[in-house]
């Protein structure tokens, strides 16, 4: 073998050994952009509930078993259902009408504007529930069974709600007749002589639960605790 050929063979052998000792070259890092994970499908919305299936928090009312247990009134803002939509009282007002020998209590679902906290008609386009009572005082209780003959405007015991409608932006009154069950207690009520520049004379605290079959297709009910400013007569 010629000297040049020997050199080629030796060089080839040395290169092979060097490659074995060094190991195989590593692969270049992938430049492929990461794949964005496909978002999981949203769970189907829970079916809407109506009528007696609706609840005011933990409290429920059904005209098929309309009796109200005062001990079951929840410690929450007065809330429930009206017109098939949630209702939650943001504030409450009360006043005495001495000539008519009655008290009125209103629960409004919209917070008052600044400076209008004592506006008896409430904010524009608000909804409210009104109770008419023959009297109000600390410790006064009303336990009126469903469809009782005691429900009568002539007897100053009534309930209705006011709601804006397309044909009546200022509100339409919806009355249930006597198909109402009520449990109400004034846990505190204080009044004082009117002072100049003030529209209020005290406050009333209490707890209430009521339910009504307003129409064939609508059940209205609320339950909870309240604190109402008492306006001047």
C-alpha positions in Angstrom: 0.0 0.0 0.0 1.3 3.4 -0.9 2.1 5.8 1.9 -0.7 8.2 0.8 -3.3 5.5 1.0 -2.2 4.5 4.5 -2.6 8.1 5.6 -6.2 8.2 4.3 -7.1 5.0 6.1 -5.5 6.1 9.4 -7.3 9.5 9.1 -10.6 7.8 8.5 -10.1 5.6 11.6 -9.1 8.5 13.8 -12.2 10.5 12.7 -14.5 7.6 13.5 -13.1 7.1 17.0 -13.4 10.9 17.7 -17.1 10.8 16.7 -17.8 7.8 18.9 -16.1 9.5 21.9 -17.9 12.9 21.3 -21.4 11.3 20.9 -24.0 12.2 18.3 -24.7 15.9 17.8 -27.9 17.2 19.5 -30.9 18.1 17.5 -31.7 21.8 17.0 -34.5 23.1 19.3 -37.9 23.1 17.7 -39.0 26.5 16.4 -42.7 25.5 16.1 -45.0 27.9 18.0 -46.9 26.3 20.9 -50.5 25.3 20.2 -53.1 27.3 22.0 -55.4 24.9 24.0 -58.9 24.7 22.8 -61.2 26.1 25.5 -63.6 23.6 27.0 -67.3 24.0 26.2 -69.3 26.0 28.7 -71.7 24.0 30.9 -75.3 24.5 29.7 -77.2 27.2 31.6 -79.5 26.0 34.3 -83.1 26.0 33.2 -85.1 29.0 34.3 -87.4 28.5 37.2 -90.8 30.1 37.6 -93.5 30.5 40.2 -93.1 28.6 43.4 -89.7 27.3 42.3 -88.3 30.8 42.7 -87.0 31.7 46.2 -86.0 34.7 48.3 -82.7 33.3 49.4 -83.4 30.3 51.6 -87.0 31.2 51.9 -89.7 29.8 49.7 -93.4 30.4 49.3 -96.0 28.4 47.4 -99.7 29.2 47.2 -100.4 25.4 47.5 -99.0 25.6 51.1 -99.2 29.3 51.8 -98.8 29.3 55.6 -95.8 31.4 56.7 -93.7 30.4 59.7 -92.3 33.7 61.3 -89.3 31.7 62.6 -88.3 30.9 59.0 -87.9 34.6 57.9 -84.3 34.9 56.7 -81.9 37.6 58.1 -81.4 39.3 54.7 -82.6 42.4 52.9 -86.2 42.1 51.9 -86.0 40.2 48.6 -87.9 37.8 46.4 -89.7 37.8 43.1 -92.0 40.3 41.3 -93.3 39.9 37.8 -91.1 36.8 37.4 -88.0 38.9 38.1 -85.8 39.2 41.2 -86.7 41.9 43.6 -84.4 43.2 46.3 -85.3 46.2 48.5 -82.5 48.9 48.5 -84.3 51.1 51.0 -87.7 51.5 52.7 -89.9 54.3 53.8 -92.9 54.5 56.2 -95.4 57.1 57.2 -98.5 57.5 59.2 -101.7 58.9 57.8 -103.6 59.9 60.9 -106.8 61.0 59.1 -107.1 57.6 57.4 -106.0 55.8 60.6 -103.4 53.8 58.8 -99.6 53.3 58.2 -97.9 52.8 54.9 -94.6 51.0 54.4 -92.9 50.9 51.0 -89.9 48.7 49.9 -88.1 50.1 46.8 -85.9 48.1 44.5 -83.7 51.0 43.5 -81.3 53.0 45.7 -82.3 56.7 46.1 -80.4 59.5 44.5 -78.3 61.8 46.7 -80.6 64.3 48.4 -83.7 62.3 47.6 -83.6 59.6 50.3 -87.0 60.7 51.6 -88.8 61.0 48.3 -92.0 59.0 48.9 -92.3 58.1 45.2 -88.8 56.8 44.9 -86.4 57.0 42.0 -87.6 57.2 38.4 -88.7 53.8 36.9 -88.3 52.0 40.2 -90.5 49.2 41.5 -91.9 49.1 44.9 -94.1 47.0 47.2 -96.5 48.9 49.5 -98.1 47.5 52.7 -101.1 49.3 54.3 -101.5 48.6 58.0 -104.0 49.8 60.6 -101.3 50.6 63.0 -97.5 50.3 63.7 -95.6 50.2 67.0 -92.7 48.4 68.5 -93.8 44.8 69.1 -96.8 45.0 66.8 -97.3 41.8 64.8 -99.4 40.8 61.9 -100.0 37.1 61.1 -102.6 37.1 58.3 -103.4 33.8 56.7 -103.8 33.4 52.9 -107.1 34.6 51.4 -108.2 36.0 54.8 -111.2 38.3 54.9 -109.0 40.7 56.8 -107.5 41.8 53.6 -109.5 44.9 52.8 -108.7 48.5 52.0 -111.7 49.3 54.2 -110.0 47.7 57.1 -106.6 49.3 56.2 -104.9 46.1 55.5 -103.7 45.8 51.9 -100.7 45.1 49.7 -99.9 46.0 46.1 -96.9 46.6 43.9 -96.0 49.4 41.5 -94.0 48.8 38.4 -93.2 50.8 35.3 -94.7 49.7 32.0 -94.2 50.7 28.4 -97.7 52.3 28.3 -97.3 53.9 31.8 -93.7 55.0 32.5 -94.8 56.5 35.8 -95.9 53.1 37.0 -98.9 50.8 37.1 -100.4 49.4 40.3 -100.9 45.7 40.5 -103.3 44.5 43.2 -103.7 40.9 44.4 -107.1 41.1 46.0 -107.1 39.0 49.2 -104.9 36.3 47.9 -102.0 37.3 50.2 -100.3 35.7 53.2 -98.4 38.0 55.5 -96.1 37.7 58.6 -94.8 41.0 59.9 -93.3 42.2 63.2 -92.0 45.6 64.1 -89.0 44.8 66.3 -88.4 48.5 67.0 -90.2 51.8 66.2 -89.2 55.2 67.5 -90.6 58.6 66.6 -89.9 62.1 67.8 -91.3 65.6 67.2 -90.6 67.0 63.7 -87.6 69.3 63.5 -87.2 72.2 61.1 -85.5 71.2 57.9 -86.0 67.4 58.4 -88.5 65.2 56.5 -88.2 62.3 58.9 -89.4 61.8 62.5 -88.0 58.4 63.3 -87.3 54.9 62.1 -88.9 51.4 62.1 -87.2 48.1 62.1 -88.7 44.7 61.6 -89.0 41.5 59.7 -91.5 40.6 57.0 -92.6 37.7 54.7 -95.5 37.8 52.3 -96.6 35.9 49.3 -99.4 36.4 46.8 -101.0 34.8 43.8 -101.1 38.0 41.8 -102.6 36.3 38.8 -103.0 32.9 37.2 -99.4 33.0 36.0 -97.7 35.1 38.6 -96.6 34.6 42.1 -95.1 37.5 44.0 -93.3 37.1 47.3 -90.6 38.6 49.5 -89.0 38.0 52.9 -86.3 39.5 55.0 -85.5 42.3 57.5 -85.8 46.0 57.1 -85.2 49.4 58.5 -87.4 52.2 57.2 -87.2 55.9 57.7 -90.5 57.3 59.0 -91.6 60.5 57.2 -93.5 63.3 58.6 -97.3 62.7 58.4 
